[in-house]
Amino acid sequence: MFAWHELLDFWFGPLDQHGLPDKAHRERWFRSSRAFDQEIRRRFISMVLFASENGLDHWRRESGGRLAEIILLDQFTRHIHRGGELAFSNDRQAIALCLEGLEAGADTRLIPIQRAFFYMPLQHSEKSAHQERSVALYEQLAAMEGGPLGAFLASFLESARDHQSVIERFGRFPHRNRALKRRSTPAEEAYMGGGGKSYGQG
């Protein structure tokens, strides 16, 4: 069983003088890679299961531990079950962990790049209130930093705004409809047929 700090080491790797992970770590976060998905499945699938059953609740005593649990539920679940219904199966729990942590100020005890993933469950939510809060948090985060780190954090803000625009338009993410066995509306079909984003889960 990994300790939470080992999971964060795996996800972020060493940081440079700007507080940024190296290019290899940054790129694998948002690229669809079968090899990386398989690596996460092999190394962490049991931990994702523990987290989904609240078996890692002792991690939440520390901000880094709460973040590690969020990453398991929000990010690793998507890698392990990419393209399927289970990719979104732990979203509700990840959102709850994020919101509880925000109330306790847990995010403020993390470094900026870690905070970017602490807020991610809100970006993945299909509730407009969560999307609004997501954009506000990423606006605040991006405004805190300059230089290369600030520029990279701005890409998270851009993504948050993009996710929010989809929810404002459709009330849900159309790319999830097939996996979740939801009937798409004609407008959603037109959107996806015209190159609508699947965020790596299409």
N, CA, C and O of each residue as an XYZ file, in Angstrom:
808
protein
N       0.841     -1.196      0.000
C       0.000      0.000      0.000
C       0.879      1.251      0.000
O       1.785      1.383      0.823
N       0.606      2.154     -0.920
C       1.345      3.399     -1.004
C       0.916      4.361      0.108
O      -0.232      4.345      0.553
N       1.843      5.182      0.538
C       1.498      6.321      1.377
C       1.071      7.461      0.460
O       1.438      7.477     -0.715
N       0.309      8.405      0.973
C      -0.241      9.438      0.098
C       0.848     10.277     -0.556
O       0.691     10.710     -1.698
N       1.941     10.509      0.145
C       2.990     11.345     -0.448
C       3.680     10.631     -1.606
O       4.198     11.289     -2.508
N       3.697      9.306     -1.597
C       4.258      8.562     -2.721
C       3.384      8.708     -3.955
O       3.890      8.778     -5.075
N       2.081      8.753     -3.753
C       1.167      8.959     -4.875
C       1.374     10.348     -5.488
O       1.377     10.499     -6.710
N       1.546     11.354     -4.637
C       1.780     12.699     -5.150
C       3.117     12.777     -5.875
O       3.235     13.470     -6.885
N       4.123     12.074     -5.367
C       5.418     12.033     -6.050
C       5.273     11.436     -7.444
O       5.871     11.925     -8.403
N       4.476     10.379     -7.551
C       4.240      9.740     -8.850
C       3.538     10.704     -9.796
O       3.907     10.801    -10.966
N       2.541     11.410     -9.309
C       1.713     12.250    -10.178
C       2.425     13.528    -10.610
O       2.344     13.926    -11.772
N       3.118     14.166     -9.678
C       3.738     15.456     -9.974
C       5.225     15.363    -10.318
O       5.730     16.167    -11.102
N       5.919     14.397     -9.743
C       7.356     14.312     -9.950
C       8.070     15.490     -9.297
O       7.447     16.260     -8.565
N       9.368     15.641     -9.552
C      10.106     16.777     -8.991
C       9.682     18.078     -9.664
O       9.334     18.091    -10.845
N       9.712     19.161     -8.910
C       9.327     20.467     -9.440
C      10.573     21.308     -9.707
O      11.583     21.190     -9.013
N      10.477     22.156    -10.726
C      11.611     23.025    -11.045
C      11.559     24.301    -10.205
O      10.755     24.414     -9.279
N      12.416     25.248    -10.537
C      12.515     26.464     -9.736
C      11.263     27.333     -9.813
O      11.065     28.222     -8.985
N      10.420     27.072    -10.811
C       9.179     27.814    -10.957
C       7.996     27.133    -10.255
O       6.896     27.684    -10.199
N       8.236     25.934     -9.722
C       7.146     25.185     -9.110
C       6.383     24.337    -10.098
O       5.237     23.964     -9.847
N       7.013     24.025    -11.234
C       6.379     23.240    -12.284
C       6.988     21.843    -12.385
O       8.202     21.692    -12.246
N       6.171     20.825    -12.623
C       6.708     19.498    -12.955
C       7.382     19.531    -14.310
O       7.197     20.480    -15.072
N       8.159     18.512    -14.618
C       8.810     18.476    -15.921
C       7.786     18.233    -17.033
O       6.635     17.888    -16.767
N       8.219     18.417    -18.271
C       7.325     18.339    -19.422
C       6.665     16.976    -19.544
O       5.489     16.887    -19.897
N       7.403     15.920    -19.256
C       6.848     14.567    -19.383
C       5.655     14.366    -18.450
O       4.645     13.786    -18.848
N       5.769     14.841    -17.216
C       4.653     14.716    -16.272
C       3.471     15.570    -16.716
O       2.325     15.125    -16.662
N       3.748     16.793    -17.154
C       2.655     17.683    -17.555
C       1.894     17.125    -18.752
O       0.667     17.199    -18.800
N       2.616     16.572    -19.711
C       1.966     16.098    -20.931
C       1.134     14.849    -20.697
O       0.091     14.680    -21.329
N       1.563     13.982    -19.816
C       0.823     12.737    -19.646
C      -0.480     12.933    -18.875
O      -1.359     12.070    -18.904
N      -0.604     14.072    -18.184
C      -1.853     14.327    -17.470
C      -3.050     14.374    -18.405
O      -4.117     13.855    -18.077
N      -2.879     14.990    -19.561
C      -4.033     15.286    -20.404
C      -3.953     14.662    -21.791
O      -4.719     15.025    -22.684
N      -3.040     13.736    -21.972
C      -2.990     12.982    -23.223
C      -3.557     11.588    -22.997
O      -3.331     10.973    -21.956
N      -4.291     11.104    -23.981
C      -4.807      9.743    -23.901
C      -3.690      8.775    -24.272
O      -3.284      8.695    -25.432
N      -3.202      8.045    -23.283
C      -2.085      7.126    -23.485
C      -2.442      5.766    -22.904
O      -2.615      5.630    -21.693
N      -2.549      4.777    -23.751
C      -2.881      3.433    -23.286
C      -1.829      2.921    -22.297
O      -2.165      2.272    -21.307
N      -0.562      3.217    -22.570
C       0.509      2.734    -21.701
C       0.408      3.361    -20.315
O       0.588      2.676    -19.308
N       0.123      4.658    -20.261
C       0.002      5.330    -18.962
C      -1.248      4.852    -18.226
O      -1.215      4.652    -17.012
N      -2.337      4.672    -18.948
C      -3.555      4.120    -18.334
C      -3.278      2.759    -17.710
O      -3.708      2.479    -16.591
N      -2.560      1.921    -18.440
C      -2.248      0.571    -17.943
C      -1.335      0.634    -16.730
O      -1.478     -0.161    -15.801
N      -0.392      1.581    -16.731
C       0.498      1.722    -15.582
C      -0.291      2.109    -14.337
O      -0.065      1.555    -13.261
N      -1.209      3.051    -14.475
C      -2.026      3.462    -13.340
C      -2.903      2.306    -12.875
O      -3.037      2.076    -11.673
N      -3.505      1.571    -13.821
C      -4.322      0.417    -13.451
C      -3.501     -0.601    -12.668
O      -3.945     -1.101    -11.634
N      -2.330     -0.900    -13.152
C      -1.487     -1.919    -12.524
C      -1.055     -1.501    -11.121
O      -1.045     -2.318    -10.201
N      -0.704     -0.240    -10.962
C      -0.119      0.201     -9.707
C      -1.142      0.691     -8.681
O      -0.902      0.617     -7.476
N      -2.286      1.192     -9.164
C      -3.156      1.917     -8.238
C      -4.607      1.468     -8.210
O      -5.399      2.058     -7.475
N      -4.991      0.459     -8.969
C      -6.413      0.119     -9.009
C      -6.945     -0.286     -7.634
O      -8.089      0.022     -7.300
N      -6.135     -0.965     -6.843
C      -6.603     -1.361     -5.512
C      -6.792     -0.145     -4.615
O      -7.690     -0.127     -3.773
N      -5.951      0.872     -4.790
C      -6.076      2.078     -3.980
C      -7.304      2.885     -4.383
O      -7.947      3.508     -3.538
N      -7.627      2.874     -5.671
C      -8.849      3.543     -6.115
C     -10.060      2.877     -5.465
O     -10.994      3.550     -5.030
N     -10.030      1.553     -5.407
C     -11.132      0.826     -4.773
C     -11.217      1.165     -3.287
O     -12.309      1.408     -2.772
N     -10.083      1.184     -2.595
C     -10.079      1.566     -1.177
C     -10.668      2.963     -0.990
O     -11.493      3.189     -0.104
N     -10.233      3.892     -1.834
C     -10.716      5.265     -1.720
C     -12.215      5.342     -1.965
O     -12.919      6.085     -1.282
N     -12.706      4.579     -2.933
C     -14.134      4.619     -3.261
C     -14.987      4.083     -2.125
O     -16.172      4.406     -2.032
N     -14.397      3.267     -1.259
C     -15.113      2.703     -0.114
C     -14.730      3.399      1.196
O     -14.949      2.863      2.282
N     -14.157      4.594      1.076
C     -13.734      5.398      2.236
C     -12.686      4.693      3.092
O     -12.583      4.927      4.296
N     -11.919      3.833      2.449
C     -10.877      3.116      3.171
C      -9.620      3.923      3.396
O      -8.709      3.481      4.096
N      -9.563      5.116      2.799
C      -8.392      5.972      2.963
C      -8.762      7.285      3.663
O      -8.078      8.296      3.506
N      -9.843      7.256      4.430
C     -10.311      8.489      5.050
C      -9.304      9.081      6.037
O      -9.360     10.273      6.337
N      -8.384      8.257      6.544
C      -7.354      8.778      7.451
C      -6.386      9.721      6.732
O      -5.718     10.530      7.376
N      -6.308      9.621      5.417
C      -5.456     10.531      4.652
C      -5.927     11.981      4.772
O      -5.125     12.907      4.649
N      -7.222     12.179      5.010
C      -7.808     13.515      4.957
C      -7.354     14.416      6.092
O      -7.644     15.613      6.090
N      -6.650     13.860      7.052
C      -6.170     14.675      8.165
C      -5.147     15.704      7.696
O      -4.930     16.722      8.353
N      -4.524     15.430      6.561
C      -3.533     16.347      6.000
C      -3.984     16.758      4.602
O      -4.590     15.970      3.875
N      -3.683     17.992      4.238
C      -4.127     18.505      2.940
C      -3.582     17.676      1.782
O      -4.288     17.415      0.808
N      -2.316     17.261      1.896
C      -1.737     16.442      0.837
C      -2.420     15.098      0.712
O      -2.575     14.580     -0.394
N      -2.827     14.532      1.824
C      -3.543     13.268      1.798
C      -4.915     13.401      1.161
O      -5.337     12.532      0.398
N      -5.613     14.487      1.473
C      -6.917     14.732      0.848
C      -6.748     14.895     -0.661
O      -7.537     14.362     -1.440
N      -5.712     15.636     -1.070
C      -5.443     15.797     -2.498
C      -5.174     14.450     -3.159
O      -5.688     14.177     -4.244
N      -4.377     13.612     -2.519
C      -4.065     12.297     -3.087
C      -5.339     11.472     -3.278
O      -5.495     10.780     -4.284
N      -6.245     11.552     -2.305
C      -7.503     10.822     -2.421
C      -8.346     11.385     -3.567
O      -8.973     10.627     -4.307
N      -8.361     12.706     -3.712
C      -9.077     13.324     -4.826
C      -8.506     12.858     -6.155
O      -9.259     12.549     -7.079
N      -7.189     12.805     -6.259
C      -6.561     12.365     -7.507
C      -6.929     10.921     -7.823
O      -7.186     10.586     -8.980
N      -6.957     10.070     -6.812
C      -7.377      8.680     -7.031
C      -8.791      8.619     -7.593
O      -9.049      7.902     -8.560
N      -9.700      9.364     -6.991
C     -11.116      9.280     -7.343
C     -11.452     10.031     -8.633
O     -12.301      9.596     -9.411
N     -10.785     11.150     -8.848
C     -11.119     12.007     -9.980
C     -10.266     11.718    -11.210
O     -10.793     11.639    -12.320
N      -8.960     11.562    -11.029
C      -8.054     11.370    -12.155
C      -7.803      9.900    -12.471
O      -7.990      9.466    -13.608
N      -7.382      9.136    -11.471
C      -7.012      7.745    -11.735
C      -8.219      6.918    -12.180
O      -8.080      6.017    -13.007
N      -9.384      7.215    -11.644
C     -10.588      6.507    -12.075
C     -10.825      6.727    -13.563
O     -11.251      5.808    -14.263
N     -10.554      7.928    -14.054
C     -10.712      8.218    -15.473
C      -9.680      7.485    -16.330
O      -9.993      7.044    -17.436
N      -8.476      7.356    -15.833
C      -7.450      6.622    -16.579
C      -7.775      5.128    -16.620
O      -7.671      4.497    -17.672
N      -8.159      4.580    -15.504
C      -8.398      3.135    -15.416
C      -9.599      2.707    -16.253
O      -9.577      1.646    -16.878
N     -10.643      3.527    -16.266
C     -11.898      3.166    -16.939
C     -12.172      4.064    -18.137
O     -13.332      4.327    -18.455
N     -11.139      4.531    -18.800
C     -11.291      5.496    -19.889
C     -12.331      5.043    -20.922
O     -12.285      3.921    -21.426
N     -13.257      5.941    -21.216
C     -14.255      5.685    -22.238
C     -15.471      4.913    -21.769
O     -16.409      4.717    -22.542
N     -15.479      4.468    -20.518
C     -16.590      3.665    -20.013
C     -17.357      4.368    -18.908
O     -16.946      5.423    -18.425
N     -18.468      3.778    -18.516
C     -19.335      4.362    -17.499
C     -18.612      4.561    -16.170
O     -18.846      5.548    -15.472
N     -17.736      3.624    -15.822
C     -17.062      3.692    -14.529
C     -16.058      4.831    -14.431
O     -15.593      5.154    -13.338
N     -15.718      5.443    -15.560
C     -14.788      6.574    -15.529
C     -15.311      7.702    -14.651
O     -14.534      8.475    -14.093
N     -16.643      7.793    -14.531
C     -17.262      8.886    -13.779
C     -17.875      8.412    -12.462
O     -18.592      9.160    -11.797
N     -17.590      7.183    -12.099
C     -18.291      6.554    -10.979
C     -17.931      7.132     -9.621
O     -18.709      7.009     -8.675
N     -16.770      7.760     -9.506
C     -16.342      8.298     -8.207
C     -16.410      9.815     -8.148
O     -15.866     10.426     -7.228
N     -17.077     10.430     -9.126
C     -17.121     11.889     -9.190
C     -17.818     12.505     -7.979
O     -17.341     13.493     -7.422
N     -18.939     11.926     -7.575
C     -19.676     12.502     -6.458
C     -18.822     12.538     -5.200
O     -18.839     13.519     -4.457
N     -18.080     11.472     -4.965
C     -17.235     11.404     -3.775
C     -16.077     12.394     -3.878
O     -15.718     13.040     -2.894
N     -15.492     12.511     -5.078
C     -14.395     13.459     -5.272
C     -14.864     14.893     -5.059
O     -14.147     15.700     -4.466
N     -16.062     15.213     -5.539
C     -16.620     16.550     -5.350
C     -16.823     16.831     -3.865
O     -16.508     17.921     -3.388
N     -17.345     15.856     -3.140
C     -17.558     16.031     -1.703
C     -16.240     16.284     -0.980
O     -16.172     17.146     -0.105
N     -15.201     15.548     -1.333
C     -13.889     15.746     -0.708
C     -13.341     17.136     -1.002
O     -12.757     17.779     -0.130
N     -13.533     17.589     -2.224
C     -13.088     18.927     -2.605
C     -13.834     19.988     -1.816
O     -13.216     20.880     -1.236
N     -15.147     19.900     -1.788
C     -15.951     20.913     -1.100
C     -15.666     20.939      0.396
O     -15.549     22.012      0.987
N     -15.555     19.773      1.006
C     -15.219     19.708      2.430
C     -13.855     20.329      2.689
O     -13.667     21.050      3.669
N     -12.913     20.048      1.809
C     -11.571     20.604      1.951
C     -11.557     22.114      1.797
O     -10.825     22.805      2.506
N     -12.361     22.634      0.874
C     -12.449     24.081      0.697
C     -12.984     24.752      1.954
O     -12.497     25.807      2.361
N     -13.983     24.135      2.560
C     -14.553     24.695      3.784
C     -13.516     24.749      4.904
O     -13.537     25.654      5.738
N     -12.608     23.772      4.914
C     -11.576     23.709      5.956
C     -10.308     24.471      5.576
O      -9.373     24.550      6.373
N     -10.269     25.032      4.366
C      -9.082     25.741      3.915
C      -7.923     24.829      3.571
O      -6.772     25.265      3.549
N      -8.215     23.563      3.303
C      -7.146     22.600      3.009
C      -6.375     22.980      1.756
O      -5.170     22.741      1.676
N      -7.049     23.566      0.784
C      -6.387     23.925     -0.474
C      -5.309     24.967     -0.268
O      -4.308     24.970     -0.986
N      -5.493     25.850      0.697
C      -4.531     26.933      0.912
C      -3.207     26.432      1.472
O      -2.221     27.168      1.485
N      -3.177     25.203      1.929
C      -1.942     24.626      2.463
C      -1.195     23.807      1.413
O      -0.223     23.122      1.731
N      -1.648     23.880      0.169
C      -1.005     23.177     -0.931
C      -0.289     24.173     -1.837
O      -0.638     25.353     -1.867
N       0.699     23.702     -2.566
C       1.376     24.554     -3.537
C       0.467     24.734     -4.757
O      -0.443     23.930     -4.961
N       0.693     25.763     -5.567
C      -0.250     26.086     -6.648
C      -0.557     24.941     -7.608
O      -1.725     24.725     -7.929
N       0.435     24.208     -8.073
C       0.151     23.159     -9.048
C      -0.689     22.047     -8.429
O      -1.472     21.401     -9.126
N      -0.536     21.822     -7.143
C      -1.373     20.831     -6.472
C      -2.809     21.334     -6.330
O      -3.759     20.560     -6.453
N      -2.961     22.624     -6.072
C      -4.302     23.193     -5.956
C      -5.072     23.048     -7.268
O      -6.294     22.901     -7.256
N      -4.375     23.089     -8.382
C      -5.041     22.938     -9.682
C      -5.788     21.615     -9.771
O      -6.844     21.545    -10.400
N      -5.257     20.565     -9.151
C      -5.934     19.266     -9.177
C      -6.904     19.109     -8.011
O      -7.831     18.302     -8.081
N      -6.701     19.862     -6.954
C      -7.655     19.850     -5.845
C      -9.023     20.335     -6.328
O     -10.053     19.822     -5.889
N      -9.035     21.320     -7.228
C     -10.281     21.907     -7.711
C     -10.907     21.127     -8.873
O     -12.051     21.387     -9.244
N     -10.180     20.192     -9.438
C     -10.623     19.524    -10.665
C     -11.995     18.852    -10.565
O     -12.740     18.888    -11.544
N     -12.369     18.243     -9.440
C     -13.703     17.631     -9.387
C     -14.836     18.611     -9.680
O     -15.862     18.212    -10.232
N     -14.672     19.875     -9.326
C     -15.706     20.859     -9.622
C     -15.789     21.125    -11.115
O     -16.874     21.359    -11.648
N     -14.655     21.092    -11.789
C     -14.624     21.263    -13.237
C     -15.320     20.099    -13.940
O     -15.884     20.268    -15.021
N     -15.278     18.935    -13.331
C     -15.886     17.746    -13.926
C     -17.353     17.581    -13.563
O     -18.021     16.684    -14.078
N     -17.859     18.432    -12.687
C     -19.247     18.328    -12.242
C     -20.214     18.802    -13.323
O     -19.886     19.685    -14.115
N     -21.399     18.214    -13.349
C     -22.444     18.653    -14.272
C     -23.418     19.628    -13.593
O     -24.484     19.913    -14.140
N     -23.064     20.134    -12.423
C     -23.887     21.128    -11.739
C     -23.328     22.526    -12.022
O     -22.131     22.771    -11.871
N     -24.207     23.428    -12.429
C     -23.752     24.765    -12.812
C     -23.117     25.517    -11.647
O     -22.188     26.299    -11.851
N     -23.606     25.291    -10.424
C     -23.023     25.977     -9.266
C     -21.578     25.541     -9.046
O     -20.726     26.359     -8.699
N     -21.304     24.271     -9.244
C     -19.931     23.776     -9.121
C     -19.050     24.361    -10.221
O     -17.898     24.716     -9.973
N     -19.586     24.460    -11.428
C     -18.825     25.036    -12.533
C     -18.484     26.498    -12.252
O     -17.369     26.944    -12.526
N     -19.432     27.231    -11.715
C     -19.185     28.640    -11.392
C     -18.087     28.771    -10.343
O     -17.215     29.633    -10.447
N     -18.140     27.915     -9.340
C     -17.112     27.974     -8.295
C     -15.759     27.537     -8.844
O     -14.727     28.092     -8.467
N     -15.761     26.552     -9.726
C     -14.528     26.094    -10.354
C     -13.830     27.241    -11.068
O     -12.637     27.464    -10.865
N     -14.558     27.963    -11.893
C     -13.963     29.075    -12.643
C     -13.427     30.136    -11.686
O     -12.341     30.676    -11.900
N     -14.173     30.432    -10.649
C     -13.724     31.441     -9.676
C     -12.432     31.013     -8.991
O     -11.531     31.829     -8.798
N     -12.339     29.744     -8.624
C     -11.134     29.246     -7.956
C      -9.933     29.270     -8.889
O      -8.834     29.640     -8.476
N     -10.134     28.880    -10.141
C      -9.014     28.891    -11.086
C      -8.619     30.317    -11.465
O      -7.445     30.580    -11.728
N      -9.581     31.238    -11.495
C      -9.237     32.645    -11.726
C      -8.341     33.155    -10.604
O      -7.342     33.829    -10.853
N      -8.701     32.831     -9.388
C      -7.909     33.249     -8.228
C      -6.524     32.618     -8.268
O      -5.523     33.283     -8.002
N      -6.471     31.336     -8.601
C      -5.193     30.627     -8.633
C      -4.271     31.196     -9.700
O      -3.091     31.434     -9.444
N      -4.806     31.415    -10.895
C      -3.977     31.928    -11.992
C      -3.481     33.338    -11.703
O      -2.389     33.714    -12.129
N      -4.281     34.116    -10.981
C      -3.898     35.494    -10.678
C      -2.793     35.577     -9.630
O      -2.136     36.609     -9.493
N      -2.592     34.488     -8.893
C      -1.597     34.484     -7.820
C      -0.169     34.397     -8.333
O       0.768     34.819     -7.656
N      -0.007     33.849     -9.527
C       1.334     33.522    -10.010
C       1.632     34.219    -11.334
O       0.731     34.506    -12.122
N       2.921     34.485    -11.556
C       3.380     35.008    -12.834
C       4.354     34.031    -13.462
O       4.504     32.906    -12.984
N       5.008     34.444    -14.513
C       6.027     33.620    -15.157
C       5.487     32.319    -15.711
O       4.292     32.209    -15.985
N       6.358     31.323    -15.880
C       5.941     30.037    -16.475
C       4.839     29.328    -15.687
O       3.938     28.726    -16.272
N       4.914     29.404    -14.352
C       3.874     28.761    -13.548
C       2.533     29.443    -13.767
O       1.516     28.767    -13.928
N       2.515     30.757    -13.775
C       1.274     31.480    -14.005
C       0.683     31.166    -15.363
O      -0.532     31.020    -15.497
N       1.542     31.060    -16.379
C       1.066     30.734    -17.720
C       0.457     29.347    -17.765
O      -0.557     29.128    -18.429
N       1.072     28.411    -17.061
C       0.539     27.050    -17.057
C      -0.778     26.987    -16.289
O      -1.712     26.308    -16.718
N      -0.861     27.678    -15.174
C      -2.107     27.700    -14.411
C      -3.224     28.362    -15.206
O      -4.396     28.029    -15.031
N      -2.867     29.293    -16.075
C      -3.874     29.929    -16.928
C      -4.523     28.914    -17.861
O      -5.675     29.086    -18.260
N      -3.791     27.854    -18.213
C      -4.377     26.818    -19.076
C      -5.453     26.038    -18.326
O      -6.410     25.565    -18.939
N      -5.309     25.898    -17.014
C      -6.351     25.265    -16.208
C      -7.596     26.152    -16.166
O      -8.722     25.656    -16.218
N      -7.387     27.451    -16.074
C      -8.502     28.386    -16.089
C      -9.230     28.322    -17.424
O     -10.461     28.308    -17.463
N      -8.484     28.285    -18.503
C      -9.099     28.176    -19.828
C      -9.948     26.910    -19.932
O     -11.052     26.935    -20.477
N      -9.424     25.808    -19.406
C     -10.162     24.550    -19.423
C     -11.423     24.646    -18.576
O     -12.479     24.157    -18.976
N     -11.317     25.275    -17.405
C     -12.484     25.431    -16.532
C     -13.574     26.232    -17.222
O     -14.752     25.883    -17.137
N     -13.192     27.296    -17.899
C     -14.174     28.100    -18.618
C     -14.802     27.310    -19.761
O     -15.991     27.453    -20.046
N     -14.007     26.488    -20.404
C     -14.520     25.664    -21.497
C     -15.549     24.657    -20.983
O     -16.611     24.481    -21.581
N     -15.224     23.997    -19.866
C     -16.168     23.057    -19.262
C     -17.458     23.772    -18.859
O     -18.556     23.261    -19.077
N     -17.312     24.954    -18.272
C     -18.488     25.699    -17.849
C     -19.380     26.050    -19.039
O     -20.606     25.995    -18.940
N     -18.764     26.410    -20.156
C     -19.551     26.791    -21.332
C     -20.376     25.618    -21.854
O     -21.489     25.809    -22.343
N     -19.827     24.396    -21.750
C     -20.573     23.214    -22.190
C     -21.778     22.978    -21.273
O     -22.874     22.681    -21.747
N     -21.569     23.111    -19.966
C     -22.675     22.922    -19.020
C     -23.732     24.013    -19.199
O     -24.928     23.735    -19.116
N     -23.303     25.244    -19.442
C     -24.269     26.317    -19.676
C     -25.104     26.041    -20.921
O     -26.284     26.387    -20.980
N     -24.485     25.422    -21.905
C     -25.171     25.175    -23.178
C     -26.108     23.978    -23.116
O     -27.225     24.026    -23.631
N     -25.641     22.891    -22.475
C     -26.398     21.636    -22.522
C     -26.917     21.149    -21.168
O     -27.806     20.299    -21.117
N     -26.372     21.679    -20.079
C     -26.774     21.197    -18.761
C     -26.090     19.904    -18.358
O     -26.349     19.373    -17.278
N     -25.235     19.404    -19.201
C     -24.485     18.174    -18.959
C     -23.391     18.079    -20.020
O     -23.329     18.901    -20.934
N     -22.530     17.070    -19.890
C     -21.466     16.866    -20.872
C     -21.925     15.839    -21.907
O     -22.043     14.655    -21.590
N     -22.184     16.276    -23.137
C     -22.690     15.351    -24.157
C     -21.782     14.163    -24.429
O     -22.263     13.093    -24.801
N     -20.479     14.331    -24.251
C     -19.576     13.221    -24.551
C     -19.748     12.042    -23.601
O     -19.275     10.943    -23.892
N     -20.407     12.250    -22.488
C     -20.626     11.158    -21.533
C     -21.886     10.343    -21.853
O     -22.092      9.271    -21.284
N     -22.709     10.839    -22.745
C     -24.015     10.222    -22.951
C     -23.926      8.749    -23.334
O     -24.656      7.919    -22.793
N     -23.051      8.432    -24.248
C     -22.963      7.035    -24.692
C     -22.531      6.129    -23.545
O     -23.133      5.079    -23.324
N     -21.495      6.527    -22.818
C     -20.989      5.701    -21.718
C     -22.035      5.547    -20.618
O     -22.153      4.482    -20.010
N     -22.798      6.618    -20.364
C     -23.783      6.602    -19.290
C     -25.162      6.158    -19.771
O     -26.135      6.178    -19.017
N     -25.230      5.755    -21.042
C     -26.485      5.263    -21.641
C     -27.597      6.308    -21.557
O     -28.749      5.992    -21.261
N     -27.221      7.562    -21.826
C     -28.185      8.646    -21.875
C     -28.512      8.956    -23.332
O     -27.632      8.915    -24.192
N     -29.750      9.260    -23.602
C     -30.155      9.603    -24.960
C     -29.711     11.029    -25.271
O     -30.022     11.957    -24.524
N     -28.999     11.199    -26.353
C     -28.535     12.526    -26.755
C     -29.646     13.290    -27.456
O     -30.444     12.715    -28.196
N     -29.685     14.580    -27.215
C     -30.616     15.437    -27.934
C     -30.051     15.717    -29.329
O     -28.857     15.519    -29.556
N     -30.885     16.172    -30.261
C     -30.355     16.547    -31.586
C     -29.250     17.589    -31.495
O     -28.279     17.537    -32.250
N     -29.397     18.534    -30.571
C     -28.362     19.565    -30.416
C     -27.046     18.956    -29.934
O     -25.971     19.360    -30.376
N     -27.135     17.987    -29.030
C     -25.920     17.320    -28.542
C     -25.281     16.478    -29.637
O     -24.057     16.440    -29.762
N     -26.106     15.806    -30.425
C     -25.574     15.010    -31.526
C     -24.864     15.895    -32.544
O     -23.808     15.537    -33.067
N     -25.452     17.048    -32.817
C     -24.823     17.981    -33.749
C     -23.506     18.506    -33.195
O     -22.530     18.662    -33.929
N     -23.489     18.777    -31.890
C     -22.273     19.269    -31.244
C     -21.153     18.238    -31.331
O     -20.034     18.561    -31.730
N     -21.455     17.007    -30.961
C     -20.414     15.969    -30.998
C     -20.029     15.639    -32.437
O     -18.859     15.388    -32.725
N     -20.993     15.636    -33.328
C     -20.687     15.357    -34.731
C     -19.851     16.448    -35.370
O     -19.154     16.211    -36.356
N     -19.922     17.631    -34.811
C     -19.146     18.755    -35.339
C     -17.808     18.944    -34.654
O     -17.172     19.989    -34.794
N     -17.385     17.941    -33.920
C     -16.071     18.006    -33.271
C     -16.107     18.440    -31.834
O     -15.106     18.923    -31.303
N     -17.268     18.274    -31.180
C     -17.362     18.611    -29.767
C     -16.364     17.845    -28.929
O     -16.012     16.714    -29.263
N     -15.907     18.438    -27.855
C     -14.833     17.861    -27.068
C     -15.309     16.664    -26.243
O     -16.409     16.657    -25.690
N     -14.448     15.663    -26.182
C     -14.728     14.496    -25.341
C     -13.793     14.432    -24.146
O     -13.931     13.545    -23.304
N     -12.845     15.354    -24.055
C     -11.933     15.447    -22.912
C     -11.257     14.107    -22.604
O     -11.088     13.728    -21.446
N     -10.882     13.418    -23.655
C     -10.164     12.153    -23.494
C     -11.031     10.960    -23.138
O     -10.507      9.874    -22.891
N     -12.364     11.138    -23.105
C     -13.248     10.058    -22.698
C     -14.206      9.633    -23.808
O     -15.148      8.879    -23.561
N     -13.974     10.108    -25.015
C     -14.875      9.762    -26.123
C     -14.609      8.399    -26.692
O     -15.289      7.976    -27.627
